[in-house]
């Protein structure tokens, strides 16, 4: 799944770019031509991309490029390591029908990226905010069961997602199929003393409180 690719004539920008929020539409990362920005975060963006051979659409998550081609930008290097770890853990579980399929992790011209299936239906949050579930327990039940199947699969492979929320569950265009995504906070550790992992409004009480660490020490005493 990992590809370390070199610049080609198809790439519009062959020089390193500064580390800042930049729009990469029009650039090509190996076989992926970035055609539209569909999401943005603190450390990177998500694009709709076309495979230059098949013309099939994918979602490509990119880190903002580093300042230096020599790779001596420590914060960006740390983010690249986290993205690589995310891709590795995701690759261990993406063979399930309700886990988003990962197609490639790589680095191209200083830009680190992951390519996934493109889900045209948005996220579970979009579905919740629509009338789709209104008085339709069958639809709610089916969505919950699909997500639970995905989580069970991850746990069977020794992966804890740790950031399950409606925004991290992608949806097919007909809103009938749900896919667990974004393994950026996932872990293979059976026990963790990390505090504050995940999204604030969806954390367990233990993950929110510094008392969690104290309780762990007490239980191990």
N, C-alpha and C positions, 0 to 999 in steps of 0.2 A: 504493500500500500504506500510505501514511501518512495518519493521521486525527488532527486536532487537534479534539477534541470538547468541547462545553460541558456543564455539569451539567444534568440533566433531573430531572423529578419522580420518575423511576424510581430515581434514586440515593438511597441511604439517608443518606449523609453528604455534605453540601455544603460543609463547612468544611475548611480545610487541616489535615493531621494532622502530628504531630511525627515527626522522622526517627528511627525505632526499629523493632525487629522487631514488626510488628503483623500480625494475621490479618485479611485482607480479605474473608473469606467473608461473603456477604450483600450486598456492594457490587456495583454495576454499572458497568463501564467501557464506556461507549457501548452497543454491542449485546451485550456479553458480561456475563452474570450469573454471578459467581463463586460456585460452590456447594460446592467441596471443595478443601482444600489437599492437594496431592499431592507437594510437594517444598519444601525450604527451604534457603537459602544465606546467606552473610554479607551480601549486598547486596539480596536479594530472595527471592521465593517463586514457586512454580509452582502454578497452580490448574486444576482441571477447571471449565470454564465452559460455560454454555448460551447459544447464540445466542437472543436474546429473540424473534426472528421465526420461525426455522426449528426451534428447540429442539434443534438438532444440538450435540453436545459438541465442545469444543475444549480445547487446553491453552493457558493464558495465563501467560506469564512476566512478573512485575511487579517493578519496583524498589520498595523501601520509600519511602514518600512523604517529601518534604522538609519541613523545619521551617517554611519561609516560602513564602507564595504568591507573593512577589515574585521568587523564584528566586535569592536571593543566598546560598544555601548551596553553597559551592564544591565540597565533596566529592561531594554529591549531583548537582550539575550535571555534574561530571566523569563520574560513573557513567552519567548520562543520555546524554552524548555517546558513551560507549563502547557503550551499548545501541543507539543509533541507527546507529553504525558496524557493529555486529554484524548488525542488521537489513538494512542496505544490502548487505553482502557476501553474506548468506544469500539475499537476493532475486535475486542474480545467478546462482544455481546451483540454486534450489529447483524448477526445472522437470524435474529428473531423477527417475525412479521410485524411486530409493533415496536421495534426499536429502529430509529432512523438509520438507513443504510449509508455507511461511509465508503466512499469510492477511492479517495486518495489523500494522503498527507504529503506535503512537499515544501520545498523552498525554491523560489525562482527569482533571480536578480535581487536577492536580499529581502524578498517578501515571503513570509511563511504562511501557509494556507492549508485548509482542509476542505475537501469537496464532498458534498452529500447529495442525496436525492432532494429534489426541489418539491416542496409541498405547497400547492397553490391555494390551499384552503385557509392559510394563516395558522393561528394557534388556538388552543382550547379556550383561551381567554376571549378571543373573538367570538367563538361559538357561545360561550356563557353569556356574553353581552348582547346576543341576538335572541330572537324568539324561538330558536331551534329546539331548546330543551323544555319550553313552556308546556306544562301538562303532558309531557311525553316521557314517562318513567322508563319506557323501553329504550329510548335513545340515551338517557342518562346512564342506565344500567349497562348498556353495551359499551359506552365510553369508559366507564369505571373498570369494567372487566378487562378491556383491552390494555389499559394502563397497568392494572394489577398483574396481568400476564407478563408484561414487559419487565416490571420491577422484580417479579419472581424469577424470571430468567436471569436478570442481572445478579441477583443474590445467589442463584445456583452456580454462577461462574465466579463468585467471590468478589463482586463489584457492588459497592454501595454508591448510589447516585448522589445523594446528599443535597440536591437542589431541585426537588420535584415541585413544580408549580405550573399553573395553566400556561404561562408563557413559554415553558420548556417542553410542551407537548404540542407537536405539529399535527396538522390535519390535512387530509386529502381534499381535493376540490369539491367532492360531493358530501363532505362532512360526516362520512361514515367510517373512516379509518383513522386511527390515532397512533402517533409515533413518539416515543420517548426520545428526547434529544438533549444536547448540551451537557457533556460529561466533564465540564471544566472544574467541578468541585468533587468529582468522583474519587473513590479511594478503594484500595484493596486491603486496608488494615482492618482487622477484626475489632480492634478497640482504638479509639482516638481521643486525645485530650484537647483537640482543637476547639476553640470557642469562637462563635460568630460565623461559622461556615454556612454558606447558603444565603437565601434572600430573607430579609428581616420578617416580612409578614407571613412567611410560610415555615419558619423554623420551629423546631420542638422547643419546649420550655428549657430543657437541659442545655441546648445549644446557645440559648440567649443569656444564661446566667453564669457569672464567674464562680458561683457556688458549685457548678458542675465539676470543676477540677478538684475542689475540696472534697466533694462526695466520692470521687474516684479514689482519692488517696485514703479516705476513711474505709472504703470497701476493700482496698488492697492491704490494709494494715493487719 
